[in-house]
Amino acid sequence: MNITRKFKWYRFTVMKRIEFLEGEELISELKDTIEDIRNKKLDKWGLFQQLTQSLEHLIAETKSGPKQKSRQYDAFYIPRSGDGRVALFGLSNVGKSTLMNAITNTDVKTSHFLHTTKTALAGTCEIHNLKIQIIDVPGFLDFKEDWAISKQIVRVARTCDAILLVIDLSMEINRQYNFLIEQLDNANLLKVEELMYKYGIIATKGDLPGSEENFNILKSKTSWPIHPTSIKNRESLEKLKEYLFTVLELMRIYTKPPRCDVDFTEPFICPIETTVGEIADKIHKDFIKFFRYARVWGSSVEFPGQHVGFDHKLRDTDVVEIIIKR
């Protein structure tokens, strides 16, 4: 397994473990994770160094949490939920809240005035048996050089699996794109060789005059995947849900015991290129020790029920049956 894929899997499993923890229980789990990273000497890699720093920062925040809560409500704290967490990252009034209302179960207040959203808000987008948590943060005000809320926006973005720039195709593209990239760079959220977070761009208001020309300008500035959308185009909104699924780089793996039917209601949600061995480990620790082979149905094999080994890479919606030694 290459280090980037190992990191994705490691980070994914860590986030799953701490999803519903808080207080001393959360701190204990975070410390154990940091110790595990160091014992396995993974911290020699830049991505794992960043992850360790993030976990240490979360420990510090958790320790100071009760004192802060006794004084005031944290308007930017949102508990993690779902199978993936995405932050909408853009200037004020580019359509983030309107977009969120269209693809989630929320009803966020919107208007034509700047800075309508003043706190972090969350909604759930459901697609393909996945629940994706969408975080709508206040829009940046790029004419305010030292705006305190900018730091809170970045703080929320750090807790997400993917950060999606939301860019208004009816406004000047260079101004928006350059400012947002600068925010990410200043916050050390970008890394040239490897990206710790997944990134993409949602281009809004694609139905307005000049949007096609601006879309071409945007495409010339980045290699990140871009999804153009319009709130008036239902098809583009449905495709946006598919886009979120693609950006998160997740897949659904179904399992079945020998001589039993497949349960298609509760898949394992895991990073792309997950192997049979990793799924076996998730099912039961003993499956690794007594593993013989697996049978797989799906697009990763040449024929249904093909026998494969521990290192076989699975694909989305594959069905796996683990055969163990008796």
C-alpha positions in Angstrom: 0.0 0.0 0.0 1.5 3.4 -1.0 1.7 6.0 1.8 -1.1 8.3 0.4 -3.6 5.4 0.3 -2.4 4.2 3.7 -3.0 7.7 5.1 -6.5 8.0 3.6 -7.5 4.7 5.2 -5.9 5.5 8.5 -7.5 9.0 8.7 -10.9 7.6 7.7 -10.8 4.9 10.4 -9.7 7.5 13.1 -12.6 9.8 12.2 -15.0 6.9 12.5 -13.7 5.9 15.9 -13.9 9.4 17.4 -17.2 10.3 15.8 -19.4 10.1 18.9 -16.7 10.5 21.6 -16.3 13.6 23.8 -14.4 14.7 26.9 -11.9 12.4 28.6 -12.9 9.5 26.4 -12.1 11.5 23.3 -8.8 12.7 24.7 -7.8 9.1 25.5 -8.6 7.9 22.0 -6.7 10.7 20.4 -3.6 10.1 22.6 -3.7 6.4 21.7 -3.9 7.3 18.0 -0.9 9.6 18.2 1.0 6.9 20.1 0.1 4.4 17.5 1.3 6.7 14.7 4.6 7.2 16.4 5.1 3.5 17.4 4.6 2.5 13.7 7.0 5.2 12.7 4.4 6.7 10.4 5.2 10.2 11.6 8.3 10.3 9.3 5.8 11.1 6.5 4.5 14.6 6.1 0.8 13.6 5.9 1.0 11.8 9.2 2.9 14.6 10.8 0.0 17.0 9.8 -2.5 14.5 11.2 -0.6 14.2 14.5 -0.6 18.0 14.8 -4.3 18.2 14.1 -5.0 15.5 16.8 -2.9 17.4 19.3 -4.7 20.6 18.5 -8.1 18.8 19.0 -6.8 17.5 22.4 -6.0 21.0 23.5 -9.4 22.3 22.3 -11.2 19.4 24.1 -9.4 20.1 27.4 -10.4 23.8 27.2 -13.9 23.0 26.1 -15.8 22.9 29.4 -14.4 26.3 30.5 -15.5 27.8 27.2 -18.9 26.2 27.3 -19.6 27.6 30.8 -19.0 31.1 29.4 -20.6 31.0 26.0 -22.1 28.9 23.3 -19.7 28.0 20.5 -21.6 28.9 17.3 -19.0 27.2 15.1 -19.0 23.8 16.8 -20.9 21.1 14.9 -20.6 17.4 15.9 -19.5 15.2 13.1 -22.1 12.8 11.6 -22.6 10.8 8.5 -20.1 9.0 6.2 -18.3 12.1 5.0 -18.1 15.8 6.0 -17.8 18.6 3.4 -17.2 22.3 4.0 -18.6 25.0 1.6 -15.9 27.6 1.4 -16.6 30.9 -0.5 -17.1 34.6 -0.4 -20.3 36.1 1.1 -23.4 36.0 -1.1 -22.1 33.5 -3.7 -25.1 31.1 -3.1 -23.7 28.6 -0.5 -26.8 28.6 1.7 -29.2 28.5 -1.2 -27.3 25.5 -2.6 -27.3 23.8 0.8 -31.1 24.2 1.1 -31.5 22.6 -2.4 -29.5 19.4 -1.7 -29.9 18.8 2.1 -32.7 18.5 4.7 -32.2 22.0 6.0 -33.8 25.4 5.6 -31.0 28.0 6.0 -31.9 31.7 5.9 -30.9 33.3 2.7 -30.9 36.9 1.3 -29.3 39.2 -1.3 -27.3 40.9 1.5 -23.7 40.2 2.5 -23.0 38.0 5.5 -26.5 36.6 6.1 -25.1 33.3 7.5 -23.3 34.2 10.8 -22.6 30.8 12.2 -21.7 27.3 11.0 -24.7 25.3 9.9 -25.0 21.6 9.0 -27.3 19.6 6.8 -27.4 16.0 5.4 -27.2 15.1 1.8 -28.3 11.4 1.1 -27.1 9.5 -2.0 -26.3 5.9 -2.7 -26.8 4.7 0.9 -24.4 7.4 2.1 -25.1 10.3 4.4 -22.9 13.3 3.6 -22.7 16.1 6.2 -22.6 19.5 4.5 -21.2 22.4 6.6 -22.2 25.9 5.5 -19.9 28.5 7.1 -20.3 32.3 6.8 -18.9 33.7 3.6 -15.6 35.5 3.6 -15.6 39.3 3.4 -12.5 39.9 1.3 -12.5 43.7 1.9 -11.9 43.1 5.6 -8.2 42.3 6.0 -8.4 41.1 9.7 -11.9 39.7 10.0 -12.1 37.5 13.2 -14.7 35.2 11.7 -12.2 34.2 9.0 -10.3 32.2 11.6 -13.5 30.4 12.6 -14.3 29.5 9.0 -10.8 27.9 8.6 -11.2 26.1 12.0 -14.4 24.4 10.8 -12.8 23.5 7.4 -10.0 21.7 9.2 -12.6 19.2 10.7 -13.9 18.2 7.2 -12.9 15.5 4.8 -13.3 17.7 1.8 -13.3 21.5 1.2 -15.3 22.7 -1.7 -14.7 26.2 -3.0 -18.0 27.8 -4.0 -17.4 30.4 -6.8 -20.1 32.6 -8.3 -20.0 32.6 -12.1 -21.7 36.0 -12.2 -18.8 37.7 -10.3 -15.2 38.3 -11.1 -13.4 34.9 -11.1 -9.9 36.0 -10.3 -10.9 37.9 -7.3 -12.8 35.0 -5.8 -10.4 32.2 -6.7 -7.2 34.0 -5.7 -8.6 35.1 -2.4 -9.9 31.6 -1.4 -6.6 29.9 -2.4 -4.8 32.5 -0.3 -6.9 31.6 2.7 -6.2 27.9 2.3 -2.5 28.5 1.8 -2.2 30.9 4.8 -3.9 28.3 7.0 -1.5 25.5 5.8 -4.4 23.6 4.4 -2.6 23.2 1.0 0.5 21.1 0.3 2.2 21.0 -3.0 3.1 17.3 -3.2 0.2 15.7 -1.4 -3.2 17.1 -0.4 -4.3 16.2 3.1 -7.9 17.2 2.3 -9.9 16.5 -0.8 -10.7 19.6 -2.8 -13.2 20.6 -5.5 -15.1 23.6 -6.9 -18.8 24.2 -7.2 -19.5 27.0 -9.7 -22.9 28.6 -8.9 -25.3 30.8 -10.9 -24.5 29.1 -14.2 -27.8 30.4 -15.7 -26.8 34.1 -15.5 -25.3 36.2 -18.3 -21.5 35.9 -18.7 -21.4 32.6 -16.7 -20.1 30.5 -19.7 -17.1 32.9 -20.2 -16.3 33.0 -16.5 -16.6 29.2 -16.3 -13.9 28.9 -19.0 -11.7 31.4 -17.1 -12.1 29.3 -13.9 -11.2 26.0 -15.8 -8.0 27.7 -17.0 -6.9 28.4 -13.4 -7.2 25.0 -11.7 -6.9 21.3 -12.2 -9.4 20.6 -9.4 -12.7 19.1 -10.5 -15.4 21.7 -11.1 -19.2 21.2 -11.1 -21.2 24.0 -12.7 -24.7 24.3 -11.2 -27.8 26.5 -11.2 -30.5 26.5 -8.5 -33.0 26.6 -11.3 -31.7 23.4 -12.9 -32.9 20.4 -10.9 -30.7 18.1 -13.0 -27.5 20.0 -12.2 -28.4 19.7 -8.5 -28.8 16.0 -8.7 -25.5 15.7 -10.5 -24.0 17.8 -7.7 -24.9 15.0 -5.2 -23.0 12.6 -7.5 -20.1 15.1 -7.6 -19.9 15.1 -3.8 -19.8 11.3 -3.7 -16.9 11.4 -6.3 -14.9 14.1 -4.5 -15.0 12.3 -1.2 -13.5 9.2 -2.9 -15.6 6.8 -1.0 -17.1 3.5 -2.0 -19.7 1.0 -0.7 -18.7 -2.6 -0.2 -21.3 -5.2 0.6 -20.5 -8.5 2.4 -22.2 -11.8 2.7 -21.6 -14.9 4.9 -21.1 -18.2 3.0 -24.4 -19.7 1.7 -26.3 -16.5 2.7 -27.9 -13.6 0.8 -26.3 -10.2 0.5 -27.5 -7.4 2.8 -27.7 -4.4 0.5 -29.0 -2.1 3.2 -25.8 -1.6 5.3 -22.6 -1.4 3.2 -19.1 -0.8 4.6 -18.2 2.8 3.7 -14.5 3.0 2.9 -11.9 4.8 0.8 -11.4 3.9 -2.8 -8.9 1.1 -3.5 -9.7 -0.6 -0.2 -8.5 -4.2 -0.3 -10.1 -7.5 0.6 -7.8 -7.7 3.6 -8.9 -4.3 5.0 -12.6 -5.4 4.7 -11.8 -8.7 6.4 -10.1 -6.8 9.3 -13.2 -4.6 9.6 -15.5 -7.6 9.8 -13.5 -9.4 12.5 -9.8 -9.4 13.6 -9.7 -13.2 13.4 -10.5 -13.1 9.7 -7.0 -11.9 9.0 -5.4 -14.8 11.0 -7.6 -17.5 9.5 -8.0 -16.0 6.0 -8.0 -18.5 3.1 -9.4 -16.5 0.2 -12.4 -14.4 -0.7 -15.1 -14.6 -3.4 -16.0 -11.3 -5.1 -18.9 -10.2 -7.3 -18.6 -6.8 -9.0 -16.6 -4.7 -11.4 -13.2 -5.5 -9.7 -13.2 -9.1 -10.9 -13.4 -10.8 -14.3 -16.4 -13.0 -13.5 -18.9 -13.3 -10.6 -17.7 -15.1 -7.5 -14.0 -15.0 -8.6 -11.6 -16.2 -5.9 -9.2 -13.4 -4.9 -6.5 -12.9 -2.3 -5.8 -10.5 0.6 -4.4 -7.7 -1.5 -7.2 -7.6 -4.2 -8.4 -4.0 -4.6 -12.2 -3.6 -4.5 -14.4 -1.2 -6.4 -17.7 0.5 -5.5 -20.6 -1.8 -4.9 -18.5 -5.0 -4.9 -19.9 -7.9 -2.9 -17.3 -9.8 -0.7 -17.5 -13.3 0.9 -14.6 -14.1 3.2 -13.6 -17.8 3.4 -11.6 -18.7 6.5 -9.8 -21.8 7.8 -11.8 -24.0 10.0 
